[in-house]
Amino acid sequence: MQAESPVKSPKCDLLDSCGTFRVLVGVTGSVAALKVPLLVSQLLELPGVDVRVVTTEHAKHFYNPAEVAVRVYSDANEWELWRQRSDPVLHIELRRWANLFLIAPLDANTLGKISSGICDNLLTCVVRAWDTSRPLLFCPAMNTAMWHHPITSRQVDGLKEFGYVEIPCIAKKLVCGDQGKGAMAEVSTIVDVVQQFIQKAAESPQEGAGQVL
């Protein structure tokens, strides 16, 4: 049996990043999280793109992080990285690293947290620290009844007021059996929107974007 290769620290992993455009994918606890391995693999096919994933613990119920082709960060990594006052803070390092933050899927629970400014896990801390001059895209995904609840539209509108960009959910038969709107946008649609932002950045590059300090 071969000895396992030493696992890079989060800081070293980010410093060793390649590519000219860095996409951070946030994953929350929706059934649509099962599409994350496919989403990441298709993003990596875009020229010059590097990808990392930040996940909530509940999202791991729907996909296996070992099947994702890039480093996946979760709450434990935040606390493992920070031991003393001079150590880097992971949610800040991830915010500095990324040119674009894509939350796919964004479940009802995390939608509510972000709209209220709550930051009680690694993913929501990255959102709260996000540089709003850089794009943040979100892909809602939830049960149809949850999508049609009156508070949902208010929360989605609130995120758009922050300058975040919605990739709208779609109507289909959901895993729970309900028929209607609430399913996450198709992976191909999400990748196309990300590609549009990459092209826009190439046409008008901003100083200092995506640097790890």
Sine and cosine of phi, psi and omega as CSV:
sin_phi,cos_phi,sin_psi,cos_psi,sin_omega,cos_omega
0.00,0.00,0.73,-0.69,0.01,-1.00
-0.98,0.19,0.60,-0.80,0.07,-1.00
-0.93,0.36,0.59,-0.81,0.01,-1.00
-0.94,0.35,0.60,-0.80,0.06,-1.00
-0.93,0.37,0.61,-0.80,0.03,-1.00
-0.87,0.49,0.67,-0.75,-0.02,-1.00
-0.99,0.16,0.78,-0.62,0.03,-1.00
-0.93,0.37,0.57,-0.82,0.12,-0.99
-0.93,0.36,0.42,-0.91,0.03,-1.00
-0.81,0.59,-0.66,0.75,-0.03,-1.00
-0.87,0.49,-0.73,0.68,-0.01,-1.00
-0.91,0.42,-0.63,0.78,0.00,-1.00
-0.87,0.50,-0.68,0.73,-0.02,-1.00
-0.94,0.34,-0.60,0.80,0.02,-1.00
-0.93,0.37,-0.51,0.86,-0.01,-1.00
-1.00,0.09,0.10,0.99,-0.04,-1.00
-0.85,0.52,0.58,-0.81,0.06,-1.00
-0.90,-0.44,0.11,-0.99,0.02,-1.00
0.99,-0.11,0.35,-0.94,-0.03,-1.00
-0.98,-0.18,-0.21,0.98,0.03,-1.00
-0.68,-0.73,0.80,-0.60,-0.16,-0.99
-0.93,-0.38,0.85,-0.52,-0.04,-1.00
-0.93,-0.36,0.83,-0.55,0.11,-0.99
-0.98,-0.18,0.85,-0.53,-0.01,-1.00
-0.98,-0.20,0.86,-0.52,0.08,-1.00
-0.99,-0.13,0.69,-0.73,-0.07,-1.00
-0.81,-0.59,0.80,-0.60,0.01,-1.00
-0.87,-0.50,0.04,-1.00,-0.24,-0.97
-0.98,0.18,0.85,0.52,0.13,-0.99
-0.93,-0.36,0.45,-0.89,0.06,-1.00
-0.82,0.57,-0.50,0.87,-0.01,-1.00
-0.89,0.45,-0.20,0.98,0.06,-1.00
-0.87,0.50,-0.36,0.93,0.02,-1.00
-0.89,0.46,-0.28,0.96,0.01,-1.00
-1.00,0.03,0.00,1.00,-0.08,-1.00
-0.87,0.48,-0.70,0.71,0.03,-1.00
-0.84,0.55,-0.66,0.75,0.03,-1.00
-0.92,0.40,-0.70,0.72,0.00,-1.00
-0.86,0.52,-0.73,0.68,-0.01,-1.00
-0.89,0.45,-0.69,0.72,-0.02,-1.00
-0.89,0.46,-0.60,0.80,0.01,-1.00
-0.96,0.27,-0.56,0.83,0.09,-1.00
-0.90,0.44,-0.62,0.78,-0.01,-1.00
-0.92,0.39,-0.31,0.95,0.04,-1.00
-0.98,0.22,-0.24,0.97,0.04,-1.00
-0.96,0.28,0.72,-0.70,-0.07,-1.00
-0.86,0.51,0.75,-0.66,0.10,-0.99
0.97,0.25,0.19,0.98,-0.08,-1.00
-0.99,-0.15,0.72,-0.69,0.14,-0.99
-0.91,-0.42,0.52,-0.86,-0.12,-0.99
-0.71,-0.71,0.62,-0.79,0.24,-0.97
-0.73,-0.68,0.34,-0.94,-0.04,-1.00
-0.83,-0.56,0.67,-0.74,0.18,-0.98
-0.86,-0.51,0.78,-0.62,-0.15,-0.99
-0.82,-0.58,0.51,-0.86,0.22,-0.98
-0.99,0.14,0.32,-0.95,-0.01,-1.00
-0.92,0.40,-0.64,0.77,-0.02,-1.00
-0.92,0.40,-0.49,0.87,0.02,-1.00
-0.89,0.46,-0.50,0.87,-0.04,-1.00
-0.90,0.43,-0.26,0.96,0.05,-1.00
-0.91,0.42,-0.40,0.92,-0.14,-0.99
-0.96,-0.29,-0.16,0.99,0.04,-1.00
-0.50,-0.86,0.30,-0.95,0.01,-1.00
-0.98,-0.22,0.93,-0.38,-0.01,-1.00
-0.82,0.58,-0.44,0.90,0.02,-1.00
-0.92,0.39,-0.31,0.95,0.00,-1.00
-1.00,-0.02,0.01,1.00,0.03,-1.00
-1.00,-0.05,0.70,-0.72,-0.17,-0.98
-0.98,0.20,0.01,1.00,-0.03,-1.00
-0.74,-0.68,0.09,-1.00,0.01,-1.00
-0.91,0.42,0.73,-0.68,0.05,-1.00
-0.93,-0.37,0.83,-0.56,0.00,-1.00
-0.97,-0.23,0.63,-0.77,0.05,-1.00
-0.69,-0.73,-0.04,-1.00,-0.12,-0.99
-0.82,0.57,-0.62,0.79,-0.04,-1.00
-0.87,0.50,-0.58,0.82,-0.01,-1.00
-0.90,0.44,-0.57,0.82,0.02,-1.00
-0.85,0.52,-0.72,0.69,-0.08,-1.00
-0.99,0.16,-0.47,0.88,0.05,-1.00
-0.94,0.35,-0.54,0.84,-0.06,-1.00
-0.97,0.25,-0.62,0.79,-0.10,-1.00
-0.99,-0.14,0.95,-0.32,0.00,-1.00
-0.92,-0.39,-0.56,0.83,-0.02,-1.00
-0.59,-0.80,0.09,-1.00,-0.19,-0.98
-0.85,0.53,-0.54,0.84,-0.06,-1.00
-1.00,0.08,-0.08,1.00,-0.05,-1.00
-0.96,0.26,0.47,-0.88,0.06,-1.00
-0.93,0.36,0.43,-0.90,0.03,-1.00
-0.97,-0.25,0.86,-0.50,-0.19,-0.98
-0.87,0.49,-0.67,0.74,-0.05,-1.00
-0.92,0.40,-0.44,0.90,0.08,-1.00
-0.97,0.23,-0.64,0.77,0.03,-1.00
-0.89,0.45,-0.65,0.76,0.02,-1.00
-0.92,0.40,-0.65,0.76,0.05,-1.00
-0.89,0.46,-0.64,0.77,0.02,-1.00
-0.93,0.36,-0.58,0.81,-0.09,-1.00
-0.94,0.35,-0.65,0.76,-0.23,-0.97
-1.00,0.09,0.65,-0.76,0.20,-0.98
-1.00,0.08,-0.43,0.90,-0.05,-1.00
-0.52,-0.85,0.67,-0.74,0.04,-1.00
-0.93,-0.38,0.85,-0.53,0.00,-1.00
-0.89,-0.45,0.90,-0.43,0.05,-1.00
-0.98,-0.18,0.95,-0.33,-0.11,-0.99
-0.51,-0.86,0.96,-0.29,0.06,1.00
-1.00,0.03,0.35,-0.94,0.16,-0.99
-0.95,-0.30,0.94,-0.33,-0.03,-1.00
-0.99,0.15,0.15,-0.99,-0.07,-1.00
-0.89,0.46,-0.62,0.79,-0.04,-1.00
-0.90,0.44,-0.75,0.66,-0.03,-1.00
-0.95,0.30,-0.52,0.85,0.13,-0.99
-0.83,0.56,-0.74,0.68,0.01,-1.00
-0.88,0.47,-0.66,0.75,0.01,-1.00
-0.89,0.45,-0.76,0.65,-0.07,-1.00
-0.90,0.44,-0.67,0.75,-0.03,-1.00
-0.91,0.42,-0.42,0.91,-0.01,-1.00
-0.99,-0.13,-0.06,1.00,0.00,-1.00
0.99,0.12,0.19,0.98,0.01,-1.00
-0.96,0.30,0.68,-0.73,0.01,-1.00
-0.66,-0.75,0.99,0.14,-0.10,-0.99
-0.92,-0.40,0.21,0.98,0.13,-0.99
-0.51,-0.86,0.05,-1.00,-0.09,-1.00
-0.87,0.50,-0.71,0.70,-0.06,-1.00
-0.89,0.45,-0.75,0.67,-0.04,-1.00
-0.94,0.33,-0.44,0.90,0.11,-0.99
-0.93,0.38,-0.63,0.78,0.07,-1.00
-0.88,0.47,-0.69,0.72,0.01,-1.00
-0.87,0.48,-0.71,0.71,-0.06,-1.00
-0.91,0.41,-0.50,0.86,-0.01,-1.00
-1.00,-0.04,0.01,1.00,-0.15,-0.99
-0.88,0.47,0.64,-0.76,0.10,-1.00
-0.98,0.19,0.95,-0.31,-0.13,-0.99
-0.95,0.30,-0.02,1.00,0.14,-0.99
-0.98,0.20,-0.17,0.98,0.04,-1.00
-0.96,-0.28,0.48,-0.88,-0.07,-1.00
-0.94,0.34,0.67,-0.75,0.19,-0.98
-0.83,-0.55,0.88,-0.48,-0.01,-1.00
-0.95,-0.30,0.63,-0.77,0.03,-1.00
-0.73,-0.69,0.62,-0.79,-0.07,-1.00
-0.87,-0.50,1.00,-0.07,-0.02,-1.00
-0.87,0.49,0.54,-0.84,0.05,-1.00
-0.40,-0.92,0.88,-0.47,-0.02,-1.00
-0.23,-0.97,0.14,-0.99,0.07,-1.00
-0.87,0.50,0.51,-0.86,-0.04,-1.00
-0.84,0.54,-0.67,0.74,0.01,-1.00
-0.90,0.44,-0.61,0.79,0.04,-1.00
-0.93,0.37,-0.63,0.78,0.02,-1.00
-0.89,0.46,-0.62,0.79,-0.06,-1.00
-1.00,0.08,-0.06,1.00,0.06,-1.00
-0.88,0.47,0.66,-0.75,-0.09,-1.00
-0.83,0.56,-0.51,0.86,-0.06,-1.00
-0.95,0.31,-0.39,0.92,-0.07,-1.00
-0.89,0.45,-0.73,0.68,-0.02,-1.00
-0.89,0.45,-0.59,0.81,0.05,-1.00
-0.89,0.45,-0.68,0.73,-0.04,-1.00
-0.94,0.35,-0.65,0.76,0.05,-1.00
-0.89,0.46,-0.70,0.72,0.03,-1.00
-0.88,0.47,-0.59,0.81,0.03,-1.00
-0.89,0.46,-0.67,0.74,0.03,-1.00
-0.90,0.44,-0.63,0.78,0.02,-1.00
-0.93,0.37,-0.53,0.85,0.08,-1.00
-0.91,0.40,-0.49,0.87,0.07,-1.00
-0.94,0.34,-0.23,0.97,-0.06,-1.00
0.98,-0.21,0.05,1.00,0.03,-1.00
-0.97,0.24,0.42,-0.91,-0.10,-0.99
-0.93,-0.37,0.84,-0.55,0.03,-1.00
-1.00,0.10,0.74,-0.68,0.24,-0.97
-0.97,-0.25,0.98,-0.20,-0.25,-0.97
-0.86,0.51,0.53,-0.85,0.11,-0.99
-0.95,0.30,0.19,-0.98,-0.09,-1.00
-0.81,-0.59,0.25,-0.97,0.03,-1.00
-1.00,-0.09,0.72,-0.70,0.06,-1.00
-0.18,-0.98,0.01,-1.00,0.12,-0.99
-0.99,0.17,0.86,-0.51,-0.07,-1.00
-0.99,0.14,0.25,-0.97,0.00,-1.00
-0.86,0.50,-0.55,0.84,0.00,-1.00
-0.95,0.31,-0.19,0.98,0.01,-1.00
0.97,-0.25,-0.27,0.96,0.03,-1.00
-0.94,0.33,0.50,-0.87,0.04,-1.00
-0.93,-0.37,0.80,-0.61,0.04,-1.00
0.50,-0.87,-0.18,-0.98,-0.08,-1.00
-0.97,0.23,0.52,-0.86,0.02,-1.00
0.62,-0.78,-0.28,0.96,0.00,-1.00
-0.96,0.27,0.58,-0.82,0.04,-1.00
-0.88,0.48,0.56,-0.83,0.06,-1.00
-0.80,0.59,0.44,-0.90,0.02,-1.00
-0.88,0.48,0.54,-0.84,-0.01,-1.00
-0.83,0.56,-0.66,0.75,-0.02,-1.00
-0.89,0.46,-0.62,0.79,0.04,-1.00
-0.90,0.43,-0.70,0.71,-0.01,-1.00
-0.88,0.48,-0.72,0.70,-0.01,-1.00
-0.89,0.45,-0.63,0.78,0.02,-1.00
-0.88,0.47,-0.66,0.75,0.00,-1.00
-0.92,0.39,-0.68,0.73,0.06,-1.00
-0.86,0.52,-0.69,0.73,0.00,-1.00
-0.87,0.49,-0.60,0.80,0.04,-1.00
-0.88,0.47,-0.64,0.76,0.02,-1.00
-0.94,0.34,-0.57,0.82,0.06,-1.00
-0.89,0.45,-0.70,0.71,0.03,-1.00
-0.89,0.45,-0.64,0.77,0.02,-1.00
-0.90,0.44,-0.66,0.75,0.02,-1.00
-0.91,0.41,-0.59,0.81,0.01,-1.00
-0.92,0.39,-0.53,0.85,-0.02,-1.00
-0.98,0.20,-0.49,0.87,0.00,-1.00
-0.63,-0.78,0.94,0.33,-0.05,-1.00
-0.88,0.47,0.61,-0.80,0.04,-1.00
-0.97,-0.26,0.52,-0.85,0.00,-1.00
-0.93,0.36,0.66,-0.75,0.19,-0.98
0.97,0.26,0.16,0.99,-0.06,-1.00
-0.95,0.31,0.70,-0.72,0.16,-0.99
0.95,0.31,0.43,0.90,0.01,-1.00
-1.00,-0.07,0.67,-0.75,0.10,-0.99
-1.00,-0.03,0.83,-0.55,-0.05,-1.00
-0.98,-0.17,0.00,0.00,0.00,0.00
